[in-house]
Structure formats: structure tokens, C-alpha cells
Amino acid sequence: MTFTRKSLATLGLLALAAFIAPAQAAERAIIVLDASGSMWGQIDGEAKMTIARHTLEQVMRTVPPALELGMIAYGHREKGSCSDIELVVPPGPAATTGAEIVAAANGLTPKGKTPLSAAVQQAAEALHYTEDKATVILITDGIETCDADPCALGTSLKQAGIDLKVHVVGFGLSKSEGKQVACLAENTGGRYFAAGNADKLTEALTETVAAIAPRPEPIPAPVPVAIQKVEQNLKAVARLTADSDIFMRPGSIRFDIHKSGSDGTFEEDVLTTNYSNESFQGAAEFNLPPGRYRVVASRDLAKAEAIVDVTDDKQALVDIPLDAGIVTSRAMSTETDLLVDDGVRWDIIGPDQQDTTTYGRSTTTVISAGIASVTASIGTAKTTIPVEVRAGEIREVDIVLGSGRLDLRGMRSADAKDFDDAIRWDVTSATGETSTTYGGKVHFDLPAGAYTVLATLGDARTELKLTIEAGKTLDQAVVVATGKVVAHSLFSEGGPTAKGARFDVLSAEKGADGERQTIATNYEDGTIFNLGPGRYVLKAQADLATAEIGFEVKPGTSIDVPVILNAGLLAVTAPGGERMDLLSEKKDIYDEQGVLATNYGETWQIAVPAGTYVVRVQKKGSLDTVSGTAAIKAGERTELTVK
């Protein structure tokens, strides 16, 4: 029987945690999770946010339950904000917060910036790092984007903290990017982990989160005795059945010790936990005060218990049969072909309705005897079968997903050299089920059948029909004919930029109503529009100044389109003013000056077309008005004081 790298990593999480030295661990920790917009980027065809969610779900199952663990996320609520930081799960016993962390991660929607320094600072403060030992684990796929210095933060945290370590997991970072955040870990005595894929992320979190040991229970004061004490007075082993060998497969058995109370019942809280391992001949040893204990042995979806009396003068042995079997499951694309993708998700439900989730081409699970449910899924392909588990037996099952793989490559033109990461892909089955992702090179794992692929880039879209065959990969290049338009607004030819301008892309031809159709709208100079080939009009507006210009888009090209507003900036100061009206210089046919704009207060700044204007000011607490005249020149700032 063989194990893939991923299944070994999954089965070994608990063992890895047991080998990390307690001296290197902290008793309280917070995970800081990057939920910025870049987490939609893909590694090996899968979104980094999805990989992070799956990895956290695995690792949380291995965290010591007494560890106080919480989570902070950033960049998940709004775009462009450096204050979008939230303590989504306050620190608490991992037995409770582990599931809360998984649920919180699943509910995050990456959107914004990367204020990683401020997030780490908040995590340290939430852990009272100036008073207690603490650990912060930062998972980021980007560098600081909010004008902060991670290196300086690491130094200041080290100086102010009692015993604070910051570990940094660089998820998909380049070497140069990694150096910019590694100093945050190094300056606090922590470690930097470069995680380029799901396996490396699992290893990094196992060495940080899962390896943090809980605070040990106070050791009772020694009671003088006349007998010679043994160093380890309880040895625990487990077997699949009473007739099986001691369990020594890769991974380990978990043993939880519950102490007997004065009334003869056993405490619900776990007194202590240890793990068996093949290096220890499948045994776990304990040093316990004399008394009666309940020992609970568990592995995957199997659990059993036994009662044992412990004394000081000899080692007691508790031998627990799990009444369980082993199921090894393999994912198949067809009846005869193994699935080669490591991204298969396994959801297994035992006879007692307990469940576990792992990832990889295959998985090996210890399950209590009875009928279990094994589900394999990848992409939208999913198959569930019942499996009869017999105590003491190993059963191998093949799960046929009947799936194929669709590799899509998107370009702006047929001769483009690069794939465009801004493309949105919607793949819809004949039954109407749609899968969506973004990127220049993406892949979908799909059940065999007919599909419609829609590729969208800005206003342009391309649709095609195709058929997926089980066990085969379809590689499809798709051209989404678009050009990139960078919009600019200038006060004058070669003049300064008009900040905060609104841009509207309009149809070149007017409709029956004499108006042009609005195709797309955005704000700020330098904004980008992705448009299909053709002729358009770009309209720019800054306050009262507006202008437009025609342009043409060709596939695969990038053009800058400047709109000249022929306007200037009027800055008005009116000491004691309450209301200001901007008026046209000339009166209309009714001998009235039209009010072009109104503002309240003593200062006003507004962009207006070149020309002469009158500013009328009404004083506070009075109906009296005073006026001033300003001549506005294109591309210049004109200051006017009205007293």
C-alpha cells in the first residue's frame, strides 16, 4: 500500500506537532490572514484563498485543544482601505476557536489592500505581548501596501514584548518580495517560510500553528513516599482489534486522559494529551498522579476508551482495541485511469456520523467498523459511495469521478504573447451549473459533458461551446478581442491633471434620441477601460468642467486617451461667509445671472471652464451679500478673496 506526499502530510500533522519542542512554542497565538484582492490569484490553477481555506481546515484538526488561538483578517471588507483590519475570532481555547477560524476563513471575500504591519501590531496587542508570552503567525501573498515598515515593526515589537515571536508565511511570494517581509520574523526571533504551493503552506502552518503547545497543567506538589517512583507510570497502546498488532502506521494515535472525580465520574475536560508514533513502537507514555483515569484513543474516524488505575511504583499498561478498519481510497477519472490531479477533496463520514476532510489523489483513513460514506470531489465533479468497514481489515476502494480537465488560456489578440490575468471565466454545464474564476491561465475539473465557456474582459466577451471527455484534458486558447484604454483628464494641453475626474466611455454613434449610449464609467486619472475593437467617445468631467474626445480601439493594443478640459481651478476664501454662489458674468435675457454652483462655508475650490465668473457671498447671520469677480485661465489656479 502506497501513500502520496499529500496524504503523508495530512496523516502526519499530529505527529509533526508532537515533535516540535515546547521551548519553541507559545501558549497564546493569533493567525493574521491576508484577504486582500490578490488572494484571488491562482497557484497551479487554484485560487490562493481557496488553498488557504483548505489548509486551515486541515491544520485546525491538529491544534492542541487547550491552546488559546484566534484570527485577524485584513483587506476583506472594502477596497483601497488601510484600516480594513478585523479581529474575526478572538483568542480562546482552540477546541472551540478552531472551528470558528475555519468558518471565518470560508466567509472572507478578498477585496482590498495589504496593511500587514498594522494587522500584526493589532494581533500583538490583542495577545497582551508586553505582559505575556505570545506568537503571531502572518500568512500573506503580498508585501506591505500601506506605507508602513515591517522591519521596523519587528524591532519595536521585540523591544517592547515579553516573549513575542512573529512567524511569516510568504504564500507565493518571489524571493525579493520575501526579503521585504522576512525581516519582520527575523527581528522578533521568529521564522520565515516560503510557501509556493498547498503542500508548502501545510508544512509551514504545521510548524507554526499546529506545533504550538498548550500551557501545561500545574504539577501537584510532590508527596513524600517510601517507595521508588517510576518516571513514566502509564503506557498506552491501541490496536484495530484485540487480535491485531499494535498500531504503528504513519501518523499516530491520540490519547486523551480524563481524571476521575471524587464522585467516581470522570471529568469532561482533558487532563493531558500525548501521541503514539512508530518511532516509539506505537506507544504513548505519561507521568500521572496516582488515581483512576479514563483513556480515550482516537485516530481519524475511530475512537475507543478504557479505564486504568495508576500508581507510583510501577508502569500501568492500557491496551485499547479501536474496533476499526482502514480504508484506502483512490480517485479515478475513468474505470481504468487514475486521476493525476492532487487537488481531489475527500469528505468521509463514519458510521457514527463523525466526518473528516483531506486532499490528494488518494487518502487513507482509520474508520470505526460499520457503513461509511466516502465522497471524492474535484471542481464540479463529485462521486459518493458507501463503504463497508470491517474491524481489523484494510480495504482499498476506487472512486470513479468520470471527470476531465479543461485548460483555458485567454489573450487580447491572436498574436498576443502574454495571457491576461483580468479575464473572467464562466463555464456552464448543460444543466445550468456555472463555475467561475479569474486569470490568464486557468483550469476547471469537470464531469464529462457539454459546456458553454464565456470569457469576459471589461466590455468585451467571447463565447464558445465544447465537450469534456472523462480522463482527458482539453487545452483551449481563447481570444477576447480587446484593447486597453488609459484615460486622462488635463486642465489644458500639456497642463496639470484634474484630480477626481469622472470618465464615461460613450458609443461613437448617437441613438434615435440624439444621445450616445454609456458603455462604462470610472473615476480618477489613469483609470483603465478594457474595450472591444471599434470607435468610442471618452467624456471627462471635473466639477463644472467637461469635455470629450473620440478614439479607436484595436485588439491587443494599449492607448492613452487625454481629454483636454480647457479649464482652471478657482479657490475662493470668504471670511465670515455662510453661503457662496458661483454666477455667470453676463446676465441672461431676463436680466438675471444664472447660479452655476453653490457651496456653504468660508472656503471653496472648484474646477470651472476658462472664462470670467462672479462669486456672491452671503455673510453669517445676515441677508447682506458681497461679490467678487475672477478671470479663470485654462491650466491655472486662480485665488479669490471676497470680504
N, C-alpha and C positions, 0 to 999 in steps of 0.2 A: 504494500500500500504506500502511495507517494503523497507528499504534501507540497503544494505550491508555496512560493515565497510569501504570498499574501496570507494564505491560511496559517502558515507557521507564525507570521507576525501576529495574527489575530489570536491564535491559541496560546501564544507566549506572552501576552500582555501582562497577565497576573504574575508570571514567573519573573519577568523583567522588573516589575515593581518590587518584588521581594528581594532582588539582588542589589538595589540602589542603597547606598549606605545612609542610615538615618542622619548622620552628621552633616550630610549634604542637603538635607531636606528642611522644609519649613512646615510649621503646623497650620498656618493660615495662608491662603493664596487666592488671587484673583486672576482669571483669564481676561486679557484685553483682546477682543476680536475685531479685526478690520472688516467693516461692512461698507467701505467706500465703493464708488461706482466701478472701479477697476476689478472688483471681485467677480464681475460678470465675465471677465476674461477666461479663456479656456486653457487647460493643460491636458494634452492628449485627448482633445475633443470634449472635455467635460468642464463645466463652469467651476472656477476655483471655490466659489461659495458653496456649491453642492459637495465638492470634495471635503471642505472644512466641516460641513454639517455631518456627513457620514463618518468622518474620522472622530469628531467629538462624541458621536453616538457610541462608537466602539470603545473609546478610551474611558468614557464615564462609567462603563460597566466594571472597570478595573480599579477605580479610585477607592482607597480605604474609606469606609463609610463615616468614620469619625472625623476625617479631615474637614476643616472649615473652608469651603470653596465657594466662590462667586464669579460673576462675569460682568464686564463692562463692554459695550459695543460703541463704535463711532461711525458716522457717515451713513446712517440707515434711515434718517427721517427727512432730511432736506438737502438739496444741492447747494454747493458753494458756501456752506457754513462751517466755520472753525470751532463753533461751540456745540456742534451736534454730537454730544457725548452723553451716554446714559448708563447708569448702573442698573442693568436689566435683571440681574439676580444678585441680591445682597449676600454677603458671605454667611454661610451656615453649614451644618453637617452635610457632607456630600451624599449621605444616604437619601437626603431629600433634595438637595440642590442639584445633584447630578442630572436627574430627570428634568428639572426646571431649566437647566442650561441647555440641554438638547432641544427642549421645546422652544426656548427663546431663540436659539440659533436658527431653527426651522422657520421662525416667523420674521426674520430680518430680511429687508429688501435693500440691497446695496444701491446707494444713490450719490453720496456726497464726496467730501474731501477726506484728507488723511491727517487729522490732528493727533498723531500718535503720542507726541511728547505730553500734551495736556492730558490725554487719556491715562497714560502711565502715572502721571502725577496724581490724578484723582484716585487711581487704584491704590497707590501707596498710602494716601491719606485715609482712604476707607479702611485700610488694614492697620491704621494707627502705627505706622512704621517707625515713628520716633519713640514709641513706647514698647513695642513688641517685635519679635522676630516675624518676618513676612516674606512672601515670594510673589512676584508679578510675572506672568507669562504672556508676552506680547506676540500675537500672530498677525503679521502684516504682509501684504503683497505689494507695498509701495513705500516710498520714502516720505519723510515729513513734508507736508504741503502747506503748513500754516505758520510760517515764519517763526519757528522755534528750533532750538539746537539740542538734539537728542544727546550728544556727547556731554554738553554742559549739564544737562539734567541728570545724567548718570552720576557725574561728580558730586553735584549738590545733594542728591538722594543718599549717596554713600556717606557723605559727611554728616548729614542730619539723622540718618537712620540708626536704630539699634543693631539690627542684623537683617538688612534688606538685600535681596538679590533679585535682579531683573533678568530673566531669560528671554531671548528674542528669537522667534522662528521666522526667518525670511522665506515666505511662500512664493516661489517663482521669481525671486529677485536675481538680477545679474550680480557678478562679483563686485562691480563698482558700487551698485546700489546697496549690496550687503554691507560694505565697509561703512556706509553712512549711518547704519543703524546698529552695527555690531558693537560700536563703542558704548552704546547705552548699556549693553550687557556687561562688557568688559570692565567698565568703570564702576560697576556695583559688585563685581566678583561673580557675575552670572556667566552664562554660556550663550553663544550664538549658534543657531542651527540653520543650515541652508537646506530648505526642503523644496526640491524641484518637482516632486510628484506626490501621489497619495501615500505611497509606501514610506517615503522620507518624512512626510508630515506625521504619519502614525508613529514612527520611531522617535521623532522629536517630542511629540506630546507624551509618549510613554516615558521618556527620560526626564520630563519636567513635571507634568500634571500627575500621571499615574504613579510616579515614584515618590511623591511627597508623603511622608509617613505621618500618621496621626500622633497627637501628643500622647505619650504613654500614660497608662493609669498609674496613680501613686502606688509605690511599693509599700506594703504594710511594714511597720517596724518589726524587725526580727524578734522572734520569741525564743529565748534560750531553751534548748532541748538537750537531752542527754544522748541522743542518738546521732549517728553520722548521716548528714543530709546528702542526697544525690543532686547533681547540678540540674538535670532535666528530669522531672518526675512524671511526665506524661509523654507517651509516644502514640501518635495517631496515624493509622493507615486506612486505605479504602480499597475496595475491590468492586468489580462489576457485579459479581455474585459471590456467595460464600465459598464457592468452589473455584473461583478464578484466582489468578495470580494478583499480587499487589499492583495497583495501578501505577505505571511508570511511563506513560506515553508522553510525547512532547507536550509541554504545558504543565499543569499542576492541578491538584485537588485543593480546594479551600476548606479550612477547618475553622469554624466559629465556636468559641467557648462561652457557654452561659452558666453563671453561678447559681447554685441552689440558695433560695432564701430561707429565712428562719421558719416559714410555714411549710416548707417542703416543696414549694413550687419553684420553678426556675425563672430567673429574671429575663425580661424580653430584651433588654439591652445586651449587646455583645461585650463580654469582658475583654477578650483579646482574640486576635486572628493570626493564623500562620498558614503557610502553603507548603505542600509537598512538592518534590521535584525529583526527576530521575537521578540528579546528582546526589541526592540524599536517600537513594534507594526507595523513593516513593513515600517517605515518612516525613511528618512534621512533629517537632518536639516543643514542649512547653515547660516553663518553670512556674508552678502554680502553688498557692497556699493550700494546705490540706483541706479537703472537703469533697462534696459531691458536685459533679458537673454534667451538663448536657453538651455533647459534642455533635455539631452539625457539619456533615461533609457535603460539599456541593461541587459540581462541575457542569457547565453548560446548562442543560435542562434535566439534570438528575440531582436528587437530594435525598439524604437519609441521615438518621441520627441514632445516638446510643448514649446510655448513662454510664458514668465511670466514677469510682471513688479513688481519690488521690491522697497519698501520704508523703511524708518527707523522706522516708528511709529506703524507698525503692521506686523504680520506674514502672508506672502502670501502663498497660497497653490497651488501646481501644481499636478494635478492628471492625470497620463498618462496611457491610455489603450495600451497594447502591441500588441493587435490583434494576440494572440498566444495561443497555447495549450501545454499540457505536454505529452511527450511520455516516457513511462517506458518500457525498453527493457530487456528481459531475454535471456540468452544463453542456448540452449538445445542441448544435444548430439544426442538425437533422438526425435521423435514426443512427447514422453511421459516422457523422462528423462531429468532433469535439469543437466547442466554441473557443476561439482563440483570444477573446477579449477578457481582460482581467476585471472589468467593471461589473460583473454579474453580482446582483444583490440577492442574498439568501435570507428569507424570513421563515423560521422554523418554529412551530408551535407544538409543545409536548402534550402528552396525554392529560396533564393537569392544567392545561391552558397557559402555562408559562411560555414565554417566547424569547427568541434571541435573533440577532441580525448580524451577518458577516458579509464580506465581499471577497470575490476572487473567482477563478474558473471552477474551483471545487471547494468543498468545505467538509470538515469532519466534526461531528457533534456527538457528545455523550447525552443520551436521552433515556428517561425512565421507560421501563417496559410498558407497551401499550400501543395505541394507534397515534402516530404523529402526523402533522401536516408539513410538507416541505414545499416552499414556493421559491422558484428562481425567476428573476426578472432582470431585464436589461433594456433600457429605453422604454418603449411601449410594449415590448414582447414580455409575456408573463405566463408561466405554467405552474399549477399546483397539483400535487399528487399526495394521496395518503400513503404512509409507510408503516408497516407493522414492525415494531421494535421488540426484539426478543432478548431477555436478560442474558448477558454473557456472550452474545454473538455480535459479530461485525457484519454489517450489511452494506453493500455497495449498490447505489441506485443512480440511474442516468435520467436527467430531466431534459426532455426534448422541447426546446423553445420554438422551433420552426421559424427562426429569425434570419434575417440578412442584414447587411450593413450598407448604409448609404453615405458615401463621402462626397461632400459638396465643396466646390471651390468657386468663390464669387469674385468677378472682376468688373471694372467700369467699362472696359472695351475689350474687343477680341485680342488686341495686341498688347494689353497691359502686362507689365512684368510683375506687379505685386497684387496680392489679394487684399480686398478692402474689409477691414475689421468692423466697419459700421453697418454692414449688411444685416438685415433681419431675415431669418428663415422661418417660414411656416410650412410644415409638412402635414398634410391632411389625408387621412385614410378614407376608404370608400364609405365607412360608417360615420364619418364626420368628426372623428377624434383628431385633434390637432396638437402637434408638438412644436415648440418654438425655441429658438436660440439665436445668438448673435455671433458674428465673426466672419473672417475671410475664408478660413478653412475649418469646417465643422463636420461632425458625423452624427448619424442617427442609427440606432439599433431598432429595427422594425420587424413586426411579423410579416411573413411573406404576403404579398398582395399588391393592389394598385394604389397609387398615391398621387396627389397633386402637390407640387412644390411651388411656393410663392416666395420670391426673393424681392425684398423692398429696400431701397436706398433713397432716403429723402422722398421726393415726389415720384421717383421712377420705380417701376416694378416689372418683374418678368415672371411668367408662369409657365410651368411645363408639367406634363404627365409622364409617369414612369412606373415600372413594375419591379418589385423587390422579390428575389428568389431566395428560398431558405438555403443557408450555408454559403451564400455568395456575397461578394462586395461589388457594389455599383459605384464607380467613380465618375462624377458628373461635374463638368465645368459649366458655369452659368454666367452669362454676360448680363449685367444690369446696366444698360447704357445710360451713363450719367456723366456730367461734368461737375466740377467743384467751383462754386462761386463764392468769393470772399468779398463781403460788402463793406464799403467805407462811406463815411459822410464827412465832408470838409466844408468849413465856413466859406472858403474861397479857393480858387485854383492854386494848388500848392500850399494852401493855408492850413491852419490848425484843425485838428479833429473835433467834431461835435460830439461830446460825450452824451451817452444815454439816448442816442437816436433810435427811432423805430424804423425798421425796414420791412417793406411789403414787396413781395415778388408778384407782379401782375401779368396777366396774359397780354400778348402783344396786340391782339385784335380786340376791339370793343364789341360788346354784345348788342342785341337789339335795343336794349335800354340805354345805349350810349356809354355804358360803364365797362371797365375792364374787370375780369374775374380775379379775385385774390387767391393766389396759389399757395403762398407760405408767408409767415410773419415771424420776425425775430427782433432782438434788441441788442444794442451795443455795437460799437465799431469793431470790425473784424469778424463779425458773425459769419458762419458758413451755411450755404444752401447747397444741397445735392439735388440737381435738376436733370431731367431728361433732355435730349437734344431738341433744339428749337430756339425761337426768338422770344424774348421776355422784356418786361419793363421793370426796373428797380426804382421804387419810390422810397425816399428818406424823409423823415420828419423829426425836427428838434424844436419843441415848443411851437412857436408861430412860423418857423421857417420850414419850408418844404420844397422838394424838387424831385425830378425823376429823370431817368436816362434809359434808353434801350440797349440791349446787349443780346449776344447769341451764344448758346452753349453747344459744344461739340463733345462727343463721348471721350472719356479718358483724359480730358484737359482740366487745368485749373486756371481760373482767371480772377483778377482783382477788378472790381467794378466800383469806381469812385463816383459819388453823387455830389455835385457842387451846389451848395445851398444858397450862395450869394447872400450871405447873412453875417451878422455880427452878434456880439454879446453885450446886452445892456445891463449894467449893475447900478441899481438905484439905492440911495440912502436917504431916508426921510425921518430925521429926529422928531420924536413925538407923534409920528404918523400912526394912524389906525388902519386906513384903507388906501390902497393905491390903484388907480385905473390907468391903463395904457390906452391912449386915444390916437386916432389918425390925425395928422397935421391939418388936413383940409376938411372943411365941412361938406356935408352932402347937400343934395337938392333941398332938403328941409331945414338947412342951416344948422345942422347938428353934427357933432363929432362922434363917430361910432366908437364904442368901447370894444377894444380888441382883446383885452385880458384884464383880470383883476387879481390883486394879491392883498393879504392882510398882514400888517406888521410894519417894522421900520426899515427892513431891507428886502431887496428883491433882485433876482438875477434871472434873465430870460433871453433866449435866442430869438431874434427877430430879423426879417429881411432888411437889407440895406435901405435906408430912407430916413425921413425925419418924423419924429413922434413927440407927442405931448404926454407928460406924466402928471396926473392930477392926484393930489394927496389931501385926504380928509384927516384933520387932527383929532386926537383922542378927546372925547368929551365935548366935541364941538361940531357944528354943521359947516363951519368955515372950511374952505379949501384953498390950497396954494398949488401952483403949477410950475413945471419946468420943461424945457424943450431939449431934445437930444437928437443929434445927427449921427446915424449909425452907418459905419463903413464896413464893407464885406471883409471878413477875416480879422477884424479888430475888436478890442474890448473898449466900450465907452462907459465911463463912470459919471453919474449924475447925482448931485445932492440937491434935494428940494427942502427948503426950510419954511 
